[in-house]
Amino acid sequence: MRVVDYDTQQHQDYARGRALTDRQLDVWLRAFEAVLPDRRPLAGLDVGSGTGRFTPALAETFGPVTGVEPSARMREVAEQRSRHPDVRYLPGAAEEIPVPAGSADYALMAWSWHHVKDRPRAVRELARVLKPGGRLLLRTNFRDHHPRPWWLEHFPRGYEADAAIYQPLHEVIELFTSAGWQVASYTTVTEPSAGTRGAMLERLRLRTLSFFAQLDADELETGFRRLEAAVAEDPEAPAPVFEEPLLTLTRG
Ligand SMILES: C[S@@+](CC[C@H](N)C(=O)[O-])C[C@H]1O[C@@H](n2cnc3c(N)ncnc32)[C@H](O)[C@@H]1O
């Protein structure tokens, strides 16, 4: 995939472009709750926490959370917009998580796994920081189990270019299980609609998705032109929903 540098791209617009409604956030929290132990508090890690889209809500629901994020600019936005008394943000990455061994009950990686460059190292580092039996919640896509957002079909090579960003599911599972992890569950989650198709188009124009970095200028222009024409037919219609995978792994 063409790499996205969040210190030079996206950090100004990410929070707006990728905002979740309260209902959407709640659906994710219920999905996370379903794969986490019942006891509270749980010590959490939000690895690749970005602008802190999930971090305060995780703290509110489960207990104290450390957001770990390599981009200084994304962390700055998180410090401004996503504060919570039980949240701290630290520089780091999945390959180098600045917390003691065996200190976390769970780690969430939401839309960040595909950015990890040294995945075997990340697998070892995640095992180091989790307690035995701790959970890793991988909210990522898989090349062979890829969501079909309604707008993607309008872009030339859209589905193909987006799917290519991600590893196949079996490859991710093999990476973890060969290092002693177990698969706890594989589910899909359907967020409630993000709003109207017109509002969604305005957010897509901010290009706060790795997908847009994979297309060239002509493909982007063609795609947005086609999408505008499709949305213009009924801009007030609710943006259609689609399923997104959630893979949960248990540290052995
Ligand atoms: C699409 S954003 C997701 C942010 C947040 N989890 C969310 O759902 O809004 C991807 C984030 O992963 C971060 N990232 C990049 N490389 C990473 C790595 N090796 N380990 C952890 N996070 C990384 C990026 O800096 C960026 O903030």
The ligand as an ORCA input file, in Angstrom:
! r2SCAN-3c Opt
* xyz 0 1
  C      -6.824      5.266     10.349
  S      -5.984      5.881     11.768
  C      -6.932      5.131     13.076
  C      -6.889      5.922     14.350
  C      -7.862      5.459     15.435
  N      -7.566      4.124     15.881
  C      -9.271      5.537     14.912
  O      -9.916      4.501     14.744
  O      -9.731      6.644     14.645
  C      -4.500      4.935     11.773
  C      -3.538      5.328     12.879
  O      -2.528      4.330     12.984
  C      -1.334      4.985     13.293
  N      -0.174      4.120     13.000
  C       0.695      4.181     11.958
  N       1.657      3.255     12.102
  C       1.387      2.580     13.252
  C       2.039      1.520     13.944
  N       3.148      0.947     13.471
  N       1.515      1.105     15.117
  C       0.382      1.668     15.601
  N      -0.275      2.681     14.979
  C       0.226      3.129     13.828
  C      -1.378      6.243     12.448
  O      -0.435      7.220     12.870
  C      -2.823      6.655     12.600
  O      -3.028      7.531     13.675
*
